[in-house]
Amino acid sequence: MILAHIANVASSHVFTSLAMFQEQAPASFSLMDMWGHMSWIPKCIVGILFIMSIWSLAVMIDRALYFSAARTQSREFAPKVAGALKNGNLDEAIKVADRTKKSHLAEVVTSGLQEFRSFGSGGAITEEQIESSKRALERSEAIVHSKLKRGLGGPATIGSTAPFIGLLGTVIGILNAFQQIATQKTSGIGAVAGGISEALVTTAFGLVVAIPAVMTFNYFTNKVEAFDVEMDNSSSELVDYFIKQSHR
């Protein structure tokens, strides 16, 4: 009798557990279902992360096109302006620069040539003329450097903040999970599955947004540094050219 009673109790407990599991089982983990069960705060967080991803993508495309055009036109500009300066034709060198306005080298060199020509073509080349041209080159370098870095602050900010915004969604999702446990007065996995899914989705989305943004920022920052070196070299070569012309 005792054994039979124990068997009945055990079987009823198993059936009860299975019934509770079947009630909790239908929880779906597709993206659309998780979106539908999210509260408004995690949805706002996902929306913010989506906007940040679009912003980062726009900067990627803009900088890629800008740098590609600068690189292409600079390769065309360098040999042509070198030939014009070798022949002592400043006007031709400036015209070449005007035809390649997207070149970072052309913008810098043009400012130096125009400042040098503003002193007049006749007479001896003075030290003041060379120093003035050098200052014009330095000013132009600073301006072009600013143009090259335009927009790169966006990916830097996105890369550093997106994981924390996703983490905020994680915290809110966990809080919702505990609230569901308190409301339903159950401790099964189904009671917390929704909140945990919200947490995982926002965290994963935050990382997906942040990682490309950081990679983009590092890549284009290295490009800007390379362009800075090219502009420094071109400015130095142009100043050397002016000095050699003054000794003739």
C-alpha positions as CSV (number, residue, x, y, z in Angstrom):
1,M,0.0,0.0,0.0
2,I,2.8,2.4,0.9
3,L,4.6,1.6,-2.3
4,A,1.5,2.1,-4.3
5,H,0.8,5.5,-2.6
6,I,4.4,6.6,-3.3
7,A,4.1,5.6,-7.0
8,N,0.8,7.5,-7.3
9,V,2.4,10.6,-5.8
10,A,5.5,10.4,-8.0
11,S,3.4,9.8,-11.2
12,S,1.2,12.8,-10.4
13,H,4.2,15.0,-9.7
14,V,5.7,13.9,-13.1
15,F,2.5,14.6,-14.9
16,T,2.2,18.0,-13.2
17,S,5.8,18.9,-14.2
18,L,5.1,17.8,-17.8
19,A,2.0,19.9,-17.9
20,M,3.9,22.9,-16.6
21,F,6.7,22.3,-19.2
22,Q,4.1,22.0,-22.0
23,E,2.6,25.3,-20.9
24,Q,5.9,27.0,-21.0
25,A,7.2,25.3,-24.1
26,P,5.4,27.3,-26.8
27,A,7.8,30.3,-26.2
28,S,9.2,31.2,-29.6
29,F,12.6,32.7,-30.1
30,S,12.3,34.1,-33.6
31,L,13.3,37.7,-34.1
32,M,9.8,38.8,-34.9
33,D,8.3,37.1,-31.8
34,M,11.0,38.5,-29.6
35,W,10.4,42.0,-31.0
36,G,6.7,41.6,-30.4
37,H,7.3,40.6,-26.7
38,M,9.7,43.4,-26.0
39,S,8.6,46.3,-23.8
40,W,8.8,49.8,-25.2
41,I,12.2,50.6,-23.6
42,P,14.1,47.8,-25.3
43,K,12.4,48.7,-28.6
44,C,13.6,52.3,-28.2
45,I,17.1,51.0,-27.6
46,V,17.0,48.8,-30.7
47,G,15.8,51.8,-32.7
48,I,18.6,54.0,-31.4
49,L,21.2,51.3,-32.3
50,F,19.6,51.0,-35.8
51,I,20.0,54.8,-36.3
52,M,23.6,54.6,-35.1
53,S,24.3,51.8,-37.6
54,I,22.9,53.8,-40.5
55,W,25.0,56.8,-39.4
56,S,28.1,54.7,-39.3
57,L,27.4,53.2,-42.7
58,A,26.8,56.7,-44.2
59,V,30.2,57.8,-42.9
60,M,31.9,54.7,-44.3
61,I,30.5,55.3,-47.7
62,D,31.2,59.1,-47.7
63,R,34.8,58.7,-46.5
64,A,35.5,55.8,-48.9
65,L,34.4,57.9,-51.9
66,Y,36.2,61.0,-50.7
67,F,39.5,59.2,-50.0
68,S,39.3,57.2,-53.3
69,A,38.8,60.4,-55.3
70,A,41.6,62.1,-53.4
71,R,44.0,59.2,-54.1
72,T,43.1,58.9,-57.7
73,Q,43.4,62.7,-58.5
74,S,46.6,63.0,-56.5
75,R,48.3,60.3,-58.6
76,E,47.3,62.3,-61.7
77,F,48.4,65.6,-60.2
78,A,51.9,64.8,-58.8
79,P,53.7,64.0,-62.1
80,K,52.0,66.9,-64.0
81,V,52.8,69.6,-61.5
82,A,56.3,68.2,-61.1
83,G,56.8,68.7,-64.8
84,A,55.4,72.2,-64.8
85,L,57.6,73.3,-61.9
86,K,60.6,71.7,-63.6
87,N,60.0,74.0,-66.5
88,G,59.5,77.0,-64.2
89,N,55.9,77.4,-65.3
90,L,53.9,78.3,-62.1
91,D,50.8,79.3,-64.0
92,E,50.6,75.9,-65.6
93,A,51.1,74.2,-62.2
94,I,48.3,76.1,-60.7
95,K,46.0,75.2,-63.7
96,V,46.8,71.6,-63.2
97,A,45.8,71.9,-59.5
98,D,42.5,73.6,-60.5
99,R,41.7,70.5,-62.6
100,T,42.2,68.2,-59.7
101,K,40.3,69.9,-56.9
102,K,39.6,66.7,-55.0
103,S,43.2,66.0,-54.6
104,H,44.6,66.7,-51.1
105,L,48.0,67.4,-52.5
106,A,46.6,69.8,-55.1
107,E,44.8,71.9,-52.5
108,V,48.0,72.2,-50.4
109,V,50.4,72.9,-53.2
110,T,48.1,75.4,-54.9
111,S,48.0,77.6,-51.8
112,G,51.8,77.7,-51.6
113,L,52.1,78.5,-55.3
114,Q,49.5,81.2,-55.2
115,E,51.1,82.8,-52.2
116,F,54.5,82.6,-53.9
117,R,53.1,84.2,-57.1
118,S,51.4,87.0,-55.2
119,F,54.8,88.6,-54.6
120,G,55.2,89.0,-58.4
121,S,57.2,87.1,-60.9
122,G,59.9,89.7,-61.5
123,G,62.9,90.3,-59.4
124,A,64.8,88.1,-57.0
125,I,63.1,85.7,-54.7
126,T,63.3,86.9,-51.1
127,E,63.4,85.0,-47.9
128,E,60.2,86.7,-46.9
129,Q,58.5,85.4,-50.0
130,I,59.6,81.8,-49.2
131,E,58.5,82.1,-45.5
132,S,55.1,83.5,-46.5
133,S,54.6,80.6,-48.9
134,K,55.6,78.1,-46.2
135,R,53.0,79.6,-43.8
136,A,50.4,79.3,-46.5
137,L,51.3,75.6,-47.0
138,E,51.0,75.0,-43.2
139,R,47.6,76.7,-43.1
140,S,46.3,74.7,-46.1
141,E,47.6,71.4,-44.5
142,A,45.6,72.1,-41.4
143,I,42.4,72.8,-43.4
144,V,42.8,69.7,-45.6
145,H,43.5,67.6,-42.5
146,S,40.2,68.8,-41.0
147,K,38.4,67.9,-44.2
148,L,39.9,64.5,-44.2
149,K,38.8,63.8,-40.6
150,R,35.3,65.2,-41.2
151,G,32.7,62.7,-39.9
152,L,35.1,60.3,-38.3
153,G,34.1,61.4,-34.8
154,G,30.7,59.6,-35.5
155,P,32.1,56.1,-35.8
156,A,34.4,56.7,-32.8
157,T,31.4,57.7,-30.7
158,I,29.3,54.9,-31.9
159,G,32.0,52.3,-31.3
160,S,32.5,53.4,-27.8
161,T,28.8,53.9,-26.8
162,A,26.8,51.2,-28.7
163,P,27.9,48.3,-26.4
164,F,26.8,50.2,-23.4
165,I,23.5,51.1,-25.0
166,G,23.0,47.4,-25.7
167,L,24.0,46.6,-22.1
168,L,21.2,48.9,-20.9
169,G,18.8,46.7,-22.9
170,T,20.3,43.7,-21.2
171,V,19.7,45.2,-17.7
172,I,16.1,46.1,-18.6
173,G,15.5,42.6,-20.1
174,I,16.7,40.9,-16.9
175,L,14.5,43.2,-14.8
176,N,11.5,42.3,-16.9
177,A,12.4,38.6,-16.5
178,F,12.3,38.9,-12.7
179,Q,9.1,40.8,-12.8
180,Q,7.6,38.0,-14.9
181,I,8.7,35.5,-12.2
182,A,7.0,37.6,-9.5
183,T,3.8,38.1,-11.5
184,Q,3.4,34.5,-12.7
185,K,4.7,33.0,-9.4
186,T,6.7,30.4,-11.4
187,S,10.3,29.7,-11.7
188,G,10.4,27.8,-14.9
189,I,12.5,28.7,-17.9
190,G,9.4,29.9,-19.7
191,A,8.9,32.7,-17.2
192,V,12.3,34.3,-17.9
193,A,12.8,33.3,-21.5
194,G,11.2,36.5,-22.8
195,G,13.3,38.8,-20.7
196,I,16.5,36.9,-21.4
197,S,15.9,37.0,-25.1
198,E,15.4,40.8,-24.9
199,A,18.7,41.1,-23.1
200,L,20.6,38.9,-25.6
201,V,19.1,40.7,-28.6
202,T,20.0,44.2,-27.5
203,T,23.5,43.2,-26.4
204,A,24.2,41.4,-29.7
205,F,22.8,44.3,-31.7
206,G,25.0,46.7,-29.8
207,L,28.1,44.7,-30.6
208,V,27.1,44.3,-34.2
209,V,26.8,48.1,-34.5
210,A,30.0,48.8,-32.5
211,I,32.5,46.5,-34.1
212,P,32.3,47.8,-37.7
213,A,32.3,51.4,-36.4
214,V,35.5,50.9,-34.5
215,M,37.1,49.1,-37.5
216,T,36.0,51.9,-39.8
217,F,37.4,54.6,-37.5
218,N,40.8,52.9,-37.2
219,Y,41.0,52.2,-40.9
220,F,40.2,55.8,-42.0
221,T,42.3,57.3,-39.2
222,N,45.3,55.4,-40.7
223,K,44.4,56.7,-44.1
224,V,44.3,60.3,-42.8
225,E,47.8,59.8,-41.2
226,A,49.1,58.5,-44.6
227,F,47.7,61.6,-46.4
228,D,49.2,63.9,-43.8
229,V,52.6,62.4,-44.5
230,E,52.1,62.9,-48.2
231,M,51.1,66.6,-47.7
232,D,54.1,67.2,-45.4
233,N,56.4,65.7,-48.0
234,S,54.9,67.7,-50.9
235,S,55.1,71.0,-48.8
236,S,58.7,70.3,-47.9
237,E,59.6,69.6,-51.6
238,L,57.9,72.8,-52.7
239,V,59.7,74.9,-50.2
240,D,63.0,73.3,-51.3
241,Y,62.1,74.2,-54.9
242,F,61.5,77.8,-53.9
243,I,64.9,77.9,-52.1
244,K,66.7,76.5,-55.1
245,Q,65.0,79.0,-57.4
246,S,66.1,81.8,-55.1
247,H,69.8,80.8,-55.5
248,R,69.7,80.9,-59.2
